[in-house]
Amino acid sequence: MIKNHFILFLRNLFKYKLFSAINIFGLSAGIGASLLLFLYIGNELSYDDFLENKENIYRLRCDNLNNGVYAERMAVTNGPIARASKAAFPQIEEYVQMNNAYLEGVVSTGNYKFRLKNSFYASEAFFKVFSYKLLKGDRNTALKEIQSIVLSESMAKKFFGNEDPMGKIIKYNDRFPLKVTGVFEDVPPNTHMKFEILVSYATLLRNFNNYVETEQAWISDETHYTYLKLKPGTDIPKLEAAFAGLVQKKIGHLLKAKNQDKVFSLMPIKDIHLNSDFDSEIEENGNKQTVIFFAIIAVIILVIGWVNYINLSIATSFNRYKEIGMRLVHGATKKQLKYQFMIEAIMINLIAIVISIITIKLIYPLFSSYTGMEINSTALKNTKIWFVFLGIILLGSFFSSIYPSYILSSLNPVQVLKGKNQKTIGGFSFRKILIGTQFAISVSLVIGTIIVLKQVSFMKMEDPGITIEETVIVQRPDVIDSTWSAKHESFKNELKSLAFVEQVCFSRQTPGELINYTQGFIKDINDIKNPSFLMYNNFVDHDFLKLYNLKLIAGNDFMNGNKDLNVIISRRALKTLSYKTPEEAIGKIILNEGWNVKHKIVGVIEDFRQQSPKEEYLPMVFMHCPNPRVAAKYSIKIKTNDMKSALTGIEAKWKSIFHDEVFEYFFLNEKYDNQYKSDIQFGRIFLLFSIIAISIACVGLFALTLFTILLRKKEISIRKVIGASVNDIFMIFAKDYMILVLIASVIAIPFMYFVMNKWLQDYAVKIPLSIWFFLFPVFLLVLIVGISISSLVLKTTSANPSKNLRTE
């Protein structure tokens, strides 16, 4: 019996080649596209899932309040909180602190020199809390001693080749020796904290004279990533509430004097990648909303593919009426017919799955290059995602086969052989629901695609208020000695002597970077009860404003005199400090609360986009560099058509002064554009998969139109014989479809307005929702429907009517 079913399947597959190809194309495209999206979703959901005891590991984070208003929401905490909470709360089994703010510079051996990236100071219990595989060394003591360092397997090979690295010495900034006490397996890509080098936290305490454990550090040293391993069954809300009492006990008197507060909260380590978007994150995390969007699109694509299959199955069955009738007359049961059609459905789905997997393997490099979507090997091993995906495929295949098999097996054999039942096959009302659903989905996807692409384009085209083109950023040397200041001035002068260099400046951070240095400032220094306002600080030299073409709206640039105590503020800082006009602020004294230093405002500049347009303007305070050690980067404005030669010239000047120090540079516009990377990726993925979904829907629309016209061939021929024009016949068929387009649009437009308006709320700079964003997709759908119907009507009406009347 199964053999007969299989033979019939192959016979019909090749007999109706066009419809079989359309069916398989629609299903394979839908399954392949949704599989890619499911793998991406699996990749995002797999972050930190490999850690043992992950359900008991939480990251402690801190919110700072001024006058009861949230001023900072941070992923980091101060230094003393970990030790104090471990002593105060028995629910905490162990803690880990990590810090990369104080670990800057170069590490080197005789063979290799490396500027520190993805590197942290890490406390002693790191490998006891986190189950990263330690290949060499003792998990309990690897990070215990002062001046000990643990390397990733890749870094160990770079430093020492095939030699055993244990006990070897690596120099930090050519001054401090660090002893290798461990080697760990390279960290997998699906973790929110990527690191290649760990230095013992005891080294940090020694280097900074235990400052990070002082009372002042509770207020100003919020640069530590703090993780707590809790006892199973810990009441998380209760523990979070208990932190308030600890804070009051330790620094309540300091906070009260400044009308401030600190609120600590716990976040499961598994939730960080998709649910954490706070200041000072280790890296840019994923977005839960994006994952949900793509999950919805994946399901939509599958649904469209299966809806097309249902309609195509019924459409092609028009030519199988006599086969069905003859089988029923010769004793075939309806149960056997149901099995036959279900087997055909399952076989087509299996063929589509195989084709989709082969296609994914072939096009994945191109797909990854275009979208920037990376799917690591861990995601491919995520059994949960595979079970969910295969479960959806099996259920979809099963249910998409039930309806056609039920319809076709329920036919009356006598009526079928007489040519009856043809008009009502397939359930006209149900077909209308399917068509309307496809139309609504198509309109929704086009609306979403237009708005996403418009928003990304708008952000890229928005004037950032700062000139970033043709600017090269060079990282300063990290080994600083008594000759550093003289070398610094020499390098600047040497750069200015190059014909293609227009300007040079020096600053701690450049536009496009996250400002990680903040201080509280008090407007009226004579009233200690006045609130402290958080400002983002940058140290710059006197050429910074000129090089970046920042608009000075009041006052002056840094002048001669005591420049170290003069500051320039942004317009947003002006508003934050409640000055009414820029002119009013000039000459005023503000108190730097962290340093307890008074600063004089000498200038006010127009706001500019220090970070992505997704963010609001920052209240910024620019301080003059007291000495070159404070800043970290040279900005070099270049005017040349030969950028390669320019970079060679800059590097030559570097080597002539700094000799064998590491020369690293980047183009500022590329760094700045990286802020839009996730948005551009989202836009490209949304566009690509929307095109796939709409293409599948268009194939389905063609099939549905063909189905209707096949059922009404005789009617068309009769109308043509009695004088109906092609336009008359077109309007008869188009009327029902246009009504469905209207109904689908009435449903899709309000829904997408709500969805996209909510999506845009995450952006400080956003496009207005134009009515054309919603009407154009409707016009496009009407055009596609019109072309599909007119092409098939023309083909049918061009045939000889007598032929149709004779054969129908």
NUFILUM-136441 format. One record per residue (C-alpha): residue in three letters; x negated, y negated, z. Coordinates in steps of 0.02 Angstrom, whole numbers, plus 50000, padded with zeros to 5 digits. Each point is the difference from the previous one (the first is absolute). Example, Ala and Ser with C-alpha at 12.3 -4.5 7.8 and 13.67 -1.06 7.14 Angstrom:
Ala493855022550390Ser499314982849967
This chain:
Met500005000050000Ile498624987950048Lys499085004549840Asn501554995749897His500204983450090Phe498184995849964Ile500165004749815Leu501574989149985Phe499084985750085Leu498555000849876Arg501195001549852Asn500974984550051Leu498414990650046Phe499335001649823Lys501704998849914Tyr500324982650072Lys498214993449991Leu500414981550010Phe501145001350151Ser498825012350085Ala498544987949973Ile501004985350068Asn500555010250150Ile498255005950040Phe499254982649970Gly501244991850118Leu499745012850137Ser498115001149985Ala499824981049997Gly501134998650152Ile499165014050096Gly498244994149955Ala500334981950047Ser500855004550163Leu498605012350042Leu498704986249983Leu501034988950113Phe500245013950128Leu498135003250002Tyr499694981450028Ile501285000150141Gly499195015650071Asn498324991149994Glu500704985150096Leu500855011150129Ser498455010650027Tyr498974986150081Asp499195005950162Asp501055015949994Phe498425010750008Leu499564994150176Glu500275012250142Asn501134994050141Lys500564985749888Glu501694999750086Asn499144994350160Ile498814987149924Tyr500604981949998Arg499204983649950Leu500164986150127Arg500314983049923Cys500324982450065Asp501174985349966Asn499514982750063Leu501364987750050Asn499874981150021Asn501464992050093Gly501005015849975Val499744999849811Tyr499015013549910Ala498384992149940Glu499045015649949Arg500535017949966Met498415010149995Ala499415017749968Val498574996850122Thr499834997350187Asn498714992450116Gly498555010250067Pro500445002650184Ile501785006649974Ala499465018049960Arg498985003050157Ala501284990950109Ser501505009749931Lys499095016750018Ala499704996150185Ala501784993750027Phe501075012749908Pro499835018950030Gln500975003249838Ile498424995349903Glu498855015049979Glu498654991149901Tyr499694984249901Val498964994949849Gln499464982549952Met499314995249830Asn499294983349946Asn499344994149831Ala500024981350034Tyr498315000550087Leu499195013049887Glu499314990149853Gly498365001349910Val498865012949920Val499455017350055Ser498465007449922Thr498685013649996Gly498415000249898Asn500975007049851Tyr501694991750007Lys500804983450051Phe501874998250021Arg501104985050042Leu501245005650131Lys501735003749934Asn501325011550071Ser498985000050160Phe500554998650182Tyr499404999750176Ala500945014750076Ser500205005250182Glu499375016250075Ala501645009849989Phe500224997449813Phe499715018049948Lys500975006550150Val501564990549948Phe499845001149810Ser499725017149924Tyr498824994649861Lys498825014449964Leu498284997450077Leu498725009749897Lys498514996050112Gly499944993850178Asp501065001750157Arg501784993249997Asn499894994950183Thr498334990849995Ala499694994449820Leu500584982250038Lys499514999150183Glu498264992450002Ile499494982249959Gln499304998049823Ser500715016449934Ile500755001349826Val501085013249916Leu500045001449809Ser501175007449873Glu499315014649900Ser499844988949845Met499104986150094Ala498815012450081Lys499495006149826Lys499754982249939Phe498874995950147Phe499055016450018Gly500335010749846Asn499945018550045Glu499044997150162Asp500825003350168Pro500564982650058Met500195004650184Gly498864989650109Lys499424989149856Ile499934981050020Ile500994987349899Lys499624981550021Tyr501424987450023Asn499564983049924Asp498165005250001Arg499964997750189Phe501025012550098Pro499615018749985Leu501515011549997Lys499785018650031Val501045012249895Thr500985010950123Gly501295007649884Val500635003049824Phe501865001449959Glu500915006549849Asp500494986149879Val501634992250055Pro501485004849887Pro500794985849900Asn501705001950082Thr499584991350163His500304982050054Met498234998650071Lys498645003949874Phe498235000150068Glu498285006149950Ile498974994250150Leu500394999850186Val498884991450128Ser500235003250186Tyr501114987550091Ala498684999550137Thr498884991249873Leu501314986449976Leu500124997350189Arg498124998750014Asn499804988349851Phe501314987950066Asn499565001250185Asn501655008550041Tyr500964984449945Val501395010849928Glu500415006050176Thr500124982650082Glu501564990550054Gln499744987649858Ala500015014549876Trp501805003850052Ile500464983449918Ser498824997449855Asp499205016449945Glu501435008349906Thr498975009749875His500185018050062Tyr501015014349927Thr500625009650151Tyr500695017849993Leu500755009550145Lys500225018750016Leu501545002350109Lys500585015050099Pro501395009949914Gly501744993950047Thr499454982350045Asp501444987550006Ile499364987449872Pro501224985550036Lys499645001650185Leu498124999849972Glu500134984949883Ala500994990650132Ala498675003950131Phe498684990649900Ala500864983650044Gly499625002850185Leu498195004549962Val499774984149898Gln500744989250139Lys498885008350128Lys498424997149900Ile500244983049915Gly501744994150050His499284984050076Leu499074995749840Leu501525003049889Lys501174990150113Ala498864984849997Lys500085000049810Asn501835005149986Gln499485015549904Asp500375018550009Lys499395016449928Val501145014349951Phe499225017149970Ser500865013749902Leu499625017749943Met500115006649823Pro499855018549955Ile498455002649894Lys501065008749867Asp501054984149979Ile498574987949973His499755001949812Leu501814996749949Asn500684989850144Ser498584988750057Asp499694983149917Phe499234989550139Asp498554988150006Ser498265008149997Glu500515017149933Ile498495011149962Glu500565000549819Glu501534995249899Asn501295013150043Gly501375007549895Asn501794994149995Lys501465010450060Gln501204989949892Thr498985004349845Val500045018550044Ile501904999250019Phe500164990949833Phe498995013349911Ala500945014250085Ile501634992649937Ile499304998149824Ala499365018050003Val501735006650046Ile500834988549872Ile498885006549861Leu500415018050046Val501864996250010Ile499974991749827Gly499095015049928Trp501275012250072Val501494989449948Asn499315000049824Tyr499815018950008Ile501825002250052Asn500634989049860Leu498855007549869Ser500485017650054Ile501834996249975Ala499664990749837Thr499025014549924Ser501305012350059Phe501164992449868Asn499125011249875Arg500135015150115Tyr501905000950017Lys500185014849884Glu498545009150082Ile500834997550170Gly501705005149933Met499345015749917Arg499075005350158Leu501574997350104Val501065010149876His498745014350001Gly500095001950188Ala498734988150072Thr500554993750170Lys499984981950052Lys498765004850136Gln498815006649867Leu500194983949900Lys499614989850156Tyr498425010250027Gln499514997549818Phe500164981150007Met499174998850171Ile498525010449938Glu499854988449848Ala499984984850116Ile498705007550115Met498905005249852Ile500064982549925Asn499574992450169Leu498535012150018Ile499354995549827Ala500194981650044Ile499045002550164Val498555008749910Ile499934986449866Ser500064986250132Ile498565007450101Ile498925002149844Thr500414982249946Ile499564993050172Lys498295008449995Leu499664992849828Ile500594982150030Tyr499554997850184Pro498324991049970Leu500864987449884Phe501474998450119Ser498854997150149Ser498964987249904Tyr501554989949951Thr500945000550165Gly498565001050124Met500935014250085Glu498805012450077Ile500615017150055Asn498685008950103Ser499785018750017Thr500764999750175Ala501654994149928Leu499995014849879Lys499885011450152Asn501454991750090Thr501195014950013Lys501424989350069Ile500074989449842Trp499895015449888Phe501415008650095Val501084984449989Phe499654997649815Leu500255018349953Gly501565000450107Ile500714985149906Ile499535007949833Leu500825016550043Leu501584991950067Gly500094988249852Ser499745014049875Phe501325010550086Phe501334986650011Ser499654993249825Ser500345017449933Ile501615002950097Tyr501094987049914Pro499615004849818Ser500125018650040Tyr501664997350089Ile500724989949854Leu499415011849864Ser500475016150089Ser501754993550039Leu500494998549816Asn501495009949938Pro499335012149867Val501584999149889Gln500034980950003Val498154999149968Leu500125011349846Lys501464989349938Gly498914984450020Lys500974992650145Asn499394993150168Gln498654990149910Lys500594982850051Thr500115003250184Ile498435010350024Gly498824992450125Gly501274990350101Phe500194982749923Ser500184991250169Phe498475008450070Arg499014995249845Lys500514981950027Ile499315000850177Leu498365007149936Ile499864986849863Gly500434985950121Thr498715006350124Gln498655000049868Phe500484982449945Ala499974993550179Ile498295008050031Ser499304992949837Val500604982450038Ser499315001250178Leu498295005949942Val499834986449868Ile500514986750127Gly498745006750126Thr498615001049870Ile500284982149940Ile500004992750177Val498485009950058Leu498974995049846Lys500584981950011Gln499524999050184Val498265007449971Ser499724988449851Phe500624985150101Met498785003550141Lys498545001749880Met500454983949909Glu500324989950158Asp498764986050030Pro499015005450155Gly499504982050034Ile498165004649982Thr498795002549856Ile499335017849998Glu499485002649818Glu498185002649951Thr499475002050182Val498765013350055Ile499895004650184Val498335006350068Gln499875008050172Arg498664991950107Pro498535010550065Asp500405008750162Val498245000450069Ile499804982850079Asp498364994350076Ser499154983550042Thr499724996449815Trp501845002249953Ser500544981650001Ala498574994949887Lys500335014549881His501854995649997Glu499654982049944Ser498725006049874Phe501235012349923Lys501354986649983Asn498774988149918Glu499345013549883Leu501785004249947Lys500374981649963Ser498484999549888Leu500805012749883Ala500804991749849Phe501595010450007Val500334996950186Glu501154985250030Gln500245000950189Val499525010650151Cys500795000850172Phe499895010850155Ser501435006550108Arg500475013650122Gln501445006049891Thr500604996649823Pro501754997949928Gly500885016549976Glu499295007450161Leu500965003750158Ile499504986950128Asn499555010450152Tyr499424985750109Thr501344990750098Gln500034988050146Gly501324991150101Phe500044981049986Ile500864987450116Lys500624983649926Asp500094988950154Ile498455003950102Asn500584989150144Asp501495011250038Ile499485017750052Lys501825005849987Asn500024996649813Pro500125015749894Ser498535007749911Phe500225002749813Leu499125014149909Met498944994349852Tyr499005009549870Asn498214994150001Asn498694999549864Phe498224993450012Val499484990649843Asp498654988149943His500234982549930Asp500155006449819Phe501435012150031Leu501464988249963Lys499184993449843Leu499555017049928Tyr501755007150026Asn500844983749946Leu501024998850159Lys501084984550004Leu499614988050143Ile501624990850042Ala499354989850147Gly498354995850081Asn498305005749938Asp498935015149970Phe498705004650132Met498994984350032Asn498334996150075Gly499924999950188Asn500575013750116Lys500745010749861Asp500035015450110Leu501434992850102Asn500974993249851Val501385010349920Ile501084999349845Ile501745007450012Ser501285005949872Arg501734992649977Arg500785015350083Ala498864997650151Leu500564981850003Lys501815005550013Thr499585013350129Leu499194986750110Ser501564989049974Tyr499144985049921Lys501244990349895Thr498814994249864Pro498245004549945Glu499424982550042Glu500625001750179Ala498885015250027Ile498384991649945Gly498884996150148Lys501035010250123Ile499145011850122Ile500575018050017Leu499365012950124Asn499295016649940Glu500695010550141Gly498885015249972Trp498404989950008Asn500664986150112Val499294987749872Lys500794983749937His500094997249813Lys500364984349902Ile501145001249847Val499124990949857Gly501015006449852Val501605008349943Ile500085010749841Glu501475006349899Asp500555018050035Phe499285013649889Arg500215018849987Gln498635007350107Gln500895016749985Ser501335007849889Pro501564990049953Lys500925013450096Glu499394990750154Glu500474982850064Tyr498714986049998Leu498795001950145Pro499684986350129Met498144998249967Val498604990750089Phe498354997649908Met498474997650109His498314994649936Cys498705013850011Pro498904996050149Asn498655010549916Pro499915012449855Arg500075014850118Val501854997050032Ala500535001649819Ala499825015349890Lys500264996349815Tyr499334988949862Ser501294993749875Ile499214995949832Lys500984990749866Ile499355005249829Lys500254992649827Thr499375011949865Asn500565011849863Asp498645012650043Met500515006150174Lys498805014749994Ser498494988549978Ala500674988550136Leu500095014350125Thr498255005549953Gly499394982350033Ile500864999150169Glu499285016850051Ala498254994449948Lys500134984750114Trp500635011350140Lys498535012049986Ser498754985849993Ile500584993950171Phe500805014850090His498925013349917Asp500695017650032Glu501594994850088Val501595007849926Phe500724989149861Glu501915001749992Tyr501244989049907Phe501784999749938Phe501064988749889Leu501224990050103Asn501455001349876Glu499885019150008Lys499984999550190Tyr501484988049999Asp500975010749876Asn499755015350112Gln501304992250114Tyr501315003949866Lys499345017549969Ser501395009050093Asp501344988849920Ile499295002649825Gln499935018850032Phe501804999950061Gly500554990149846Arg499115011649879Ile500665015850081Phe501764992850008Leu499904995049816Leu499305016649941Phe501255010950090Ser501454988549958Ile499555001849816Ile499965018950020Ala501695000150088Ile500794988349873Ser499285010249855Ile500765015850072Ala501644990850023Cys499954994049819Val499765017949941Gly501495004750107Leu501014985849927Phe499605006249825Ala500555017450051Leu501614993850078Thr500434989749846Leu499615014649888Phe501105011050110Thr501484988249982Ile499794998249813Leu499815018849975Leu501675002650089Arg500854986949892Lys499275003649826Lys501705004649929Glu500794984350074Ile498634989249923Ser500255008149829Ile501884997650006Arg499804981650050Lys498774997549858Val501195008249874Ile501454988850050Gly498944984449981Ala499134996250166Ser498374990349980Val498365004650084Asn500234985150118Asp501725006350050Ile499315017350041Phe498514992350092Met501164989750111Ile501055015350043Phe498475009150067Ala499144984850073Lys501514994050100Asp499925013650133Tyr498124998550017Met500054981050016Ile501295001450138Leu498845012050091Val498544987949975Leu501054986150079Ile500515010850149Ala498205006050024Ser499364982049993Val501284994150128Ile499345013650118Ala498134998249961Ile499804981050001Pro500594996350180Phe499075015250064Met498354995049918Tyr500224981850054Phe500075006050180Val498545012249980Met498824988349907Asn500434985050107Lys499515010450152Trp498405005649914Leu499514982049962Gln500164995150183Asp498265007450030Tyr499234986349892Ala499654982350058Val499974994549817Lys501385007849898Ile500984997649841Pro501804993950002Leu501235013549945Ser500584993649832Ile501665005849928Trp499075005449843Phe499075013450099Phe501695008450021Leu500854996049834Phe498565004849884Pro500025018550054Val501885000549963Phe499704992549827Leu498595012649971Leu501125014550049Val501404993849886Leu498724998949859Ile499375017850030Val501785006950010Gly500484990649842Ile498505006349901Ser500295018050059Ile501845000049955Ser499804990749835Ser498605011549938Leu501035015650035Val501624992449931Leu499104995049841Lys499285017449980Thr501715008150027Thr500994988149890Ser498745001649859Ala500395018649987Asn501335006449882Pro501674999750098Ser500655015349909Lys498535010150065Asn500394995750180Leu501865003049977Arg499655016849919Thr498795006150135Glu500774992750157
